[in-house]
Amino acid sequence: MVALPLHTRRYHARKYDQAQLLVGVLAKRIGREAPVGWLTRTRETQRQVGLSETERANNMADAFTASSMVKGREVLLVDDVFTTGATARAAAVALRGAGATRVEVLTVARAFSLA
């Protein structure tokens, strides 16, 4: 189980990473490992609020790097909110690029608009 990470700067401003907190509790409950550092946000991105789906995808492109520790593993990627999927997709691409055999995404909430 891998949390979708915040950029270091945002983490230091907030003092917590909600996805990592979720992963920690969930992993403990079901007896799985939740290693930190298997996925990092290597590029600071702008906030996604107000961006179109295309802008979100461009904003997230190449924003993540995955550790070689994922090679040959199935990974459950955990985040708090899924909106367009741009962030999860970019993270999954990094994980697969580092050798993860499968990436599934679990989120607590799904955001959508009626407009």
C-alpha positions in Angstrom: 0.0 0.0 0.0 1.4 3.3 -1.1 0.1 6.8 -0.2 -0.2 9.4 -2.9 2.4 11.8 -1.4 2.4 15.6 -1.0 5.4 17.6 -2.2 7.9 18.2 0.7 7.1 21.9 0.8 3.4 21.3 1.1 4.0 18.6 3.7 6.1 21.0 5.8 3.4 23.7 5.5 0.6 21.4 6.6 2.6 19.3 9.1 0.7 16.1 8.0 0.0 14.1 4.9 -3.6 12.9 4.9 -3.1 10.1 2.4 -0.2 8.7 4.4 -2.3 8.9 7.6 -5.1 6.9 5.7 -2.6 4.3 4.5 -1.1 3.9 7.9 -4.4 3.2 9.6 -5.7 1.0 6.7 -2.5 -1.1 6.4 -2.4 -1.7 10.2 -6.1 -2.8 10.2 -5.6 -5.3 7.4 -2.1 -6.5 8.1 -0.4 -5.0 5.1 2.8 -3.0 4.7 2.7 0.7 4.0 6.3 1.7 3.2 7.1 5.4 3.0 9.3 6.6 0.2 8.2 4.1 -2.5 6.6 7.1 -4.3 7.7 10.7 -4.1 6.4 13.9 -5.6 9.5 15.2 -7.1 8.0 18.3 -8.7 5.9 20.9 -6.9 2.6 21.3 -8.7 0.1 24.0 -8.6 -3.2 23.3 -6.8 -5.7 21.5 -9.0 -8.8 23.4 -7.9 -10.3 25.3 -10.9 -8.1 23.5 -13.5 -9.7 21.7 -16.5 -9.1 18.0 -16.9 -6.4 18.7 -19.5 -4.7 21.3 -17.3 -4.8 18.8 -14.4 -3.1 16.1 -16.6 -0.4 18.6 -17.7 0.1 19.8 -14.2 0.7 16.3 -12.9 2.9 15.0 -15.8 6.2 13.7 -14.5 5.4 14.9 -11.0 6.2 11.6 -9.3 9.1 9.2 -9.1 8.8 5.6 -7.8 11.5 3.6 -6.0 12.8 0.4 -7.6 11.4 -1.3 -4.5 8.1 -1.6 -6.3 9.6 -3.8 -9.0 7.6 -7.0 -9.3 5.0 -5.9 -6.8 1.3 -5.2 -6.9 0.6 -1.8 -5.4 -2.5 -0.3 -3.9 -2.2 3.5 -4.4 -4.3 5.3 -1.7 -5.4 8.9 -1.8 -8.1 11.0 -0.1 -10.1 12.4 -3.1 -10.4 11.3 -6.7 -11.6 14.0 -9.1 -10.5 13.6 -12.7 -7.9 10.9 -12.0 -5.0 13.0 -13.3 -3.0 12.8 -10.0 -3.6 9.0 -9.6 -2.8 8.4 -13.2 0.5 10.2 -13.1 1.5 8.4 -9.9 0.4 5.0 -11.4 2.5 5.7 -14.5 5.6 6.3 -12.2 4.9 3.1 -10.3 4.5 1.0 -13.4 7.6 2.7 -14.9 9.6 1.5 -11.9 8.4 -2.0 -12.4 5.2 -2.4 -10.4 3.2 -5.3 -12.0 -0.2 -3.8 -11.2 -1.5 -0.6 -9.7 -4.9 -0.3 -8.2 -6.3 3.0 -6.8 -8.3 3.4 -3.6 -9.8 6.7 -2.5 -12.0 7.8 0.3 -14.1 10.2 -1.8 -15.0 10.8 -5.4 -15.5 14.5 -6.3 -17.7 15.4 -9.2 -19.7 18.3 -10.5 -23.4 18.4 -11.6 -22.5 21.2 -14.0 
